[in-house]
Amino acid sequence: MHVQEAKTTDLAVFFEYLGQLIKENAAHDAITFQPQNSEQTTVSEELKHRFIEGLDTQYGHDEWRRLWLIKSENNDILAHLDLRAHGGEYLHHRVLLGMGVAQAYRRRGFADKLIEKVLSFCRHSDAIDWVDLAVMEGNEKALALYQKHGFVITERLDDVYRIDGVKYGETRMTIKVAEGK
């Protein structure tokens, strides 16, 4: 299994996989990795639209997005990592990272492979200098994973989200991928 950059033809299967991740996120015993309530169990049309439009958008535009996948031999998606523009006129040198791994395939090194591939992509880009991300409170495994790859904590915020009556904080992290810029 290897990391491959997604094409628009991968999106239908990706949305099914993402729907499963959203259902896992909504489970009451799960670590919350996405700010959404327990009633949100499907991929919104708005999010689908952002991926569809983003994959066809040139870098430097607010809608820009890229997606990498790890698939099984049966073409099922096991893990993903997406980069997207921050949005805003003066933020084009920074991108936001989002990632997920299907529950049955966690702790197998897929996240490491995705991060390594995408950081290499960013380091070879003339335009991307920084990769930023946010981790919801309670997801210590994600914090450790990103720190292992060189991300540093820039900020911890309390009470960022209120979901189903529960307050969640957020840890923001970054890594500089541009040398000498």
C-alpha positions in Angstrom: 0.0 0.0 0.0 1.3 3.4 -1.0 0.4 7.0 -0.8 -1.1 8.5 -3.9 -2.4 11.9 -4.7 -6.2 11.8 -5.2 -8.0 12.7 -8.4 -11.5 14.0 -8.8 -12.4 10.4 -9.8 -11.5 9.2 -6.3 -13.9 11.6 -4.6 -17.0 9.4 -4.6 -15.2 6.6 -2.7 -13.4 9.2 -0.5 -16.8 10.7 0.6 -18.0 7.2 1.6 -14.8 6.7 3.7 -15.1 10.2 5.2 -18.7 9.5 6.1 -17.5 6.5 8.1 -14.9 8.6 9.9 -17.6 11.1 10.8 -19.8 8.3 12.2 -16.8 7.1 14.3 -16.3 10.7 15.5 -19.9 10.8 16.6 -19.6 7.6 18.7 -19.9 8.5 22.4 -16.8 6.5 23.4 -14.6 8.0 20.6 -11.9 10.6 20.9 -13.4 13.7 19.2 -11.1 14.6 16.3 -13.5 16.8 14.3 -15.6 19.7 15.7 -19.1 18.4 15.1 -22.0 17.2 17.2 -23.1 13.6 17.6 -26.1 14.1 15.2 -23.8 15.0 12.3 -23.2 11.6 10.8 -22.8 12.4 7.1 -20.6 14.4 4.8 -22.2 17.7 4.1 -22.8 18.9 0.6 -20.8 22.0 1.4 -17.7 19.9 2.3 -18.1 17.8 -0.8 -18.3 20.9 -2.9 -15.1 22.3 -1.2 -13.2 19.1 -2.1 -14.5 19.0 -5.7 -13.7 22.6 -6.4 -10.5 22.6 -4.4 -8.8 19.8 -6.3 -9.4 21.7 -9.6 -8.1 25.0 -8.2 -4.6 26.4 -8.7 -2.4 27.1 -5.7 -2.7 30.7 -4.5 -6.5 30.7 -4.6 -8.5 30.5 -1.4 -10.4 27.4 -2.6 -7.1 25.4 -3.3 -7.0 21.9 -1.8 -5.0 18.7 -2.3 -5.7 15.2 -1.1 -3.5 12.1 -0.6 -4.9 8.6 0.0 -3.8 5.2 1.1 -6.0 2.5 -0.5 -6.3 -1.2 0.0 -5.9 -3.7 -2.8 -9.7 -3.6 -3.2 -9.5 0.2 -3.7 -11.0 1.0 -0.3 -9.6 4.1 1.3 -7.8 3.4 4.6 -6.3 6.8 5.4 -6.2 10.3 4.0 -4.4 13.6 4.4 -5.5 16.9 2.9 -3.9 20.3 2.6 -6.0 23.4 2.0 -5.4 27.1 1.7 -5.9 29.1 4.9 -7.9 31.6 2.9 -7.0 35.3 2.9 -4.9 37.5 0.8 -1.7 37.4 2.9 -1.7 33.8 3.9 -0.8 32.0 0.7 2.6 30.9 2.1 0.8 28.7 4.7 -1.5 25.7 4.4 -3.7 23.8 6.8 -3.4 20.0 7.2 -6.2 17.6 8.0 -5.9 13.9 8.3 -7.8 10.7 9.2 -7.3 7.0 9.4 -10.1 4.5 9.4 -10.5 3.0 12.9 -9.6 -0.5 11.9 -6.3 0.6 10.3 -4.9 2.9 13.0 -1.5 2.2 14.6 -0.1 0.7 11.3 2.1 3.5 10.2 -0.3 4.9 7.6 -0.3 8.4 9.2 3.5 8.4 9.2 3.6 7.6 5.5 1.1 10.3 4.7 2.8 13.0 6.7 6.2 12.1 5.2 4.8 12.2 1.6 3.0 15.5 2.1 5.9 17.3 4.0 8.1 16.3 1.0 5.5 17.7 -1.4 5.5 21.0 0.6 9.3 21.2 0.9 9.6 20.9 -2.9 7.0 23.6 -3.4 8.2 27.2 -4.2 5.0 28.6 -2.6 4.5 26.7 0.7 6.6 27.8 3.6 4.5 26.6 6.6 2.1 23.8 7.4 -0.3 24.4 10.2 -2.9 22.2 11.9 -5.1 22.0 15.0 -5.7 19.0 17.3 -8.8 18.8 19.5 -8.4 18.4 23.2 -8.0 14.8 24.3 -6.3 13.5 21.2 -2.9 13.0 22.7 -1.9 10.3 20.2 -2.3 12.9 17.4 -0.2 15.4 19.3 2.6 12.9 19.7 2.4 11.8 16.1 2.8 15.4 14.8 5.5 16.2 17.2 7.4 13.1 16.1 7.4 14.7 12.6 8.7 18.0 13.7 5.5 20.0 14.3 5.7 22.4 17.3 2.9 23.6 19.5 2.3 27.3 19.0 -0.9 27.7 21.1 -3.3 26.0 23.4 -6.8 27.4 23.6 -9.4 26.4 26.1 -13.2 26.3 25.4 -12.8 26.6 21.6 -15.8 24.4 20.8 -19.0 23.5 22.7 -20.3 20.3 21.3 -23.3 18.5 22.8 -22.8 20.4 26.0 -19.1 19.6 26.3 -16.3 22.2 26.1 -13.3 21.3 24.0 -10.0 23.0 23.7 -7.6 23.0 20.8 -3.9 22.8 20.3 -2.4 24.5 17.3 0.8 23.3 15.7 3.1 24.3 12.8 6.2 23.2 11.0 8.4 25.3 8.7 9.0 23.4 5.5 10.8 26.2 3.5 14.6 26.4 4.1 16.1 29.8 4.0 12.9 31.7 3.2 
